[in-house]
Amino acid sequence: MKRVLITGAAGFLGSHLCDRFIKEGYYVIGMDNLITGDLKNIGHLFKLKEFEFYHHDVSKFVFVPGELHYILHFASPASPIDYLKIPIQTLKVSSLGTHNLLGLAKAKGARILVASTSEVYGDPLVHPQREDYWGNVNPIGPRGVYDEAKRFQEAITMAYHTYHQLETRIVRIFNTYGPRMRLNDGRVLPAFIGQALRGEDLTMFGDGSQTRSFCYVDDLVEGIYRLMMSDYQYPVNIGNPDEITIREFAEEIIKLTGTQQKIVSKPLPQDDPKQRQPDITVARRELKWEPTVNRAEGLRRTYDYFKGLSKEELYNSAHRFS
């Protein structure tokens, strides 16, 4: 049985990746410091003999006994609320943490996939965003702690690939949604659904003309799995190119939830991207991948999950910063 280490295992994406690799017959070692992750996301896995968990911060030295065949580095705050409250930890997990895991991959002879983000493109001047676009990022703005951390992560990963001939993969993740998201993490989809369920007005930033492209989590996990198993060593966009404005999306949520909330506008945050849409030509060509779950179906599944939350979960934030 091949062994895989997944960091950020108790988070939204990490927990779904744990499920997928166990389903594929791997022995999964999950690692998370639980600063934004939640053990309830992987609670169903603790009874399995194919799973073990390390409560550890990858910004510190990482030791895993025994063989490792694959490493997926998904440890990182990923929402504006998170990385604006814990900027230093955000920078460290993508710099020190990535360095530690690349060193572990080198020592174990493992292939490593690092989770980058569409935020490396910043507030893009090219639309849709292709992998050969270098981006428009403000390194000293409030979002710079996340954007530049991920850009450095890509750079050091490619340096290990070039200098040490390490087998590396880089995925640039666009907006993703689905079960296990935190309602109050600051991202637009869970924020809208949470507000609708609580009977609050939907808070839109700016005039709502900015765009996003939402990918259902099952599609994203499929793309990541294919990338890890491929021979392609350069960054790959994984996301759904079906673009929608924030105002249109808010109207979809109101229709989905059957609520009558108003849409209220607040000032647009500094450096907030005006457009976000992946060009997935590389993923189609190299991975034979494209999304299959349309937004209406994905939103229905996600809404059904959130409706099942307790009132305490619905009203309380899941932030636990240390």
N, C-alpha and C positions, 0 to 999 in steps of 0.2 A: 504494500500500500504506500503510494507516494505521499509525502508530507508537505503541507503548505502552511506558511505563516501569513496571517492576515492581520495587519495593524488597523486600529480603529474598528475592531470587530464588533463592538457594542453600539456602534453608530448606525444610522439609517442605511447607508450603502454597504458598510462592512458586514452588517448582520445578514443582508441578502446574499452577499458573496459567500459567507460561511455556509449558508443553506445550499448554494449552488455547488460548491466544491465537495461538500459531503454527498450530495446527490450524485456527483460524478465519480464517487468512489475514493476520494482523498481522505487522509487523516488531517484534520484542520486544527491548527494551533492559533487561537484567537488571542490578541493582545490589545489592551486598552487601558488608559489611565482614568477613564470614566469622568473626565472633566466636562465633556458634553455628551458622551455616550451613556447608555442605560442598560443595565443587565437584563431588564425585562425583554429587550430585543433578541437576546440569545438564550433566555431562560429555558426554552424548549430543547436546547442542544446539550445541556449539562448532563442529561441522562444517557447520552450516547457515548459508546466506547471510542468513536472516531473523532472525539472533540475534547480539547482541553483549553483552559483559559489562564492567561498570565495577566495579573493586574500590574501594569508597568508603563512608565513613561519612556517612549522611545528616544526622547531627547537625551536620556542617560544611556550608558552602555547597555547594549542588548545581548543577552546570552540565551541561546536555545540549545539544549543538549540534543545530540543525535543528528540524523540526516535531515536536510531540508532540500527540497527540489524546486520549490517556488516560493516567492515572497510577493505579497501585494501590499503596498504601502498606502493605506487609506486613513491614517491617523492625521487629522487636522481639523480645527474649527473651520466650518464652511459657510456660515451665515454671517451677515453684517453685524447682528447683535453680538455674536460670539467674538469675532475677531476685533471688534472695536472695544470690547470690554477686556479682552486678554490679548493685547497686541504682541507682547513679548513672547508668550507661549506659542502664538501663531507663527512668529518668525522662527522660533527655535525648532518646532516640530518639522518644518520643511527644510531647515538647514542642517542643524545638528542631528535631528532624527533621520533625515534622508542619508546623511553621511554614515551614521551608525549602521543603517540597514544595508547600504551598498557595501560596507565593509563586511557585514555578516554574509551577504550573498557571495562575495568574493571568497571568503573563508570556506563556505559550504559548497561552492560550485553551483549555486542556485541561480535560476533566472528570476529577475525582479521586475515587477511592473509598478510604476509610480503613478499616483492619481494627480494629474494636473487639472487645469480648469480653463473654461472659456475666459476667465478673468485675466489670463495672460494677454488677451487682446485689448484690455482696458476699455475705454470708450472708443469703439473702433471707427476708423475713417474709411474702412473697406467693408463692403456688405454684399453677400454674406461673408462670414469669416472663413478663410482657408488657412491651412497649416503653414503655408509659406508667408503669411502676413505676420509682421513682427510686432504689431500692436501700437497702442497709443495710451501709455500708462503714466500716471503721475506718481513718481516714486516716493514723494514726501506728503502726499495727500492722505486722508484718513483710510482709504482703501489700499494704500500702498503696502501696508503690513502683510496683506494677504496676496495681492497681485505680485509683488516683487518676491515674496517667499516662494511662490509657485514658479516664477521665472528662474530663480536661483536653483530650485529643485530640478528643473529640466536641464539646466546647464551642468550641474554636478553629475547628474545621471548620464548625460552624453559624454562627459569627461571620463567617467569610469568605463563606459563602453569603448571609447576610443583608446584610452591609455592602458586599461587592464583587460581589454577584450571581454568585458563582462556582458552577459546576455541581458539586455535591458529592453523594456517596453514602456512607452509613455502614452497615457490616455488623457485627452483634453475633454473633460466632462462639461456638457452644457446642462441647463436647468433640468433637473430630474425630480420626479414626484412619485408618491405611492405610499402604501402602508408603512408605518413606523417613523414617519417624519414627526418632528416635534412641532406641535401647533404654534408655539410662540417663539420660533427660532428666527423670525424676522424676514423669512423669505415669503414671496408674494402668495404662493398657492396655499400653504397652511395658514398664513395670516388671514386670507380671505375666508377660507372655510371655517376657521375658528371663530372669526367675527360673526359669520352667518349663524353658526350653531349657538352662539351666545346672545343672538338678537341685537348685535351691535352694527353700526354703520360700517361699510367697507372703506378702509383707508387707502386711498390712492395717492401716490406721490407725483407731483407735477400735474400736467393736464391729461395724463393717461395715453399720450401718443407714443411713448416709448414702447418698444416691442420686446417680447421674449418668445422662446421656442421651447416647449415643454415635452420631455421624454419620459415615458412610463418606466418605472424601475426595472421591470422584467426585461424590457428591450435593452436598457443600458447594461445590465448584468450579462446578457447574451453577447453584446458587443465586446465587453471587457474580457469575457472568457475566450472569445475567438481571437482577440488581439494577443492575449497571453500565449495561446497555443500556435500563433502564427510565426513567421520568420521576419516580420516587419519591425524595424528597430527605430523608427522615427515617430514623432508625435502623430496621433490620429484623433480627429474630432469624433466623439460619439455623442449624438444628440438627435433630436427630431427637428427637421427643417421646416415644420409647419408653424409659421410665424403668426403671432397675434399681438394686437396692442393690449396694453394693460387695462384700458377701459373696456374693450370688448371682452377681455377675460373676466373682469369683475361682473359684467352682465351675464356671462355664462354661469358663473358661480351662483348668482342670485336665482337664475332659472333652474339650475340643478337642485338647489336647496329648497326652492319653493318659498323663500322668504321675501320680505318686502323692504329690506334695508335700502337706505340711500347710499350713494357713492360720494364720499367726501374727499376733498383734495387737500394735501399738505405740501409744503415746499419740497422740491426735488433735492435729495442729498447731493453733496459735492461729488463730482466725478462719476455719478451714476450713469451706466451705459445707456445710450439712447436707442441702440439697436443691438439685438443679439439673435443671430441665426447661423447655425452651422452649415458649412459646405461639407457634405459627407461623401464627396467623390472618392476620397482615398479609402474610406471604410467600405464603400461598395466594391471598389476594385480589389483591395488587398484582403478583405475579410469576408467578402460576399455578404455583407450585413447591411440592413436598413431596418428602421422601426416597423413593427407590425401592429401595435396597439394604438388605435386612434384616440384622440383626446377625449371624446365623449365616453368611450368605454373605460379609459384609464381614470377619468374623474369619477365615474360612477363607483369603481372599485375603491378608490381612495376615500370618497365620501362615506361609503358603507363602513370602512374601517374606523373613520373618525366618529361616526354616529355610535359606534360600539364602546367608546371611551366612557369612563365614569365621569360624574360631574366634577370630582376633584381634579382628574386629569385634564378636563376641559378648561377649567378656570385657573389652574396653577401652572406657572412656567416650570420648565424642566431644567433650568440653569443651575449648575452646581460648580461654582468657580472656587479655586483654591490658590 
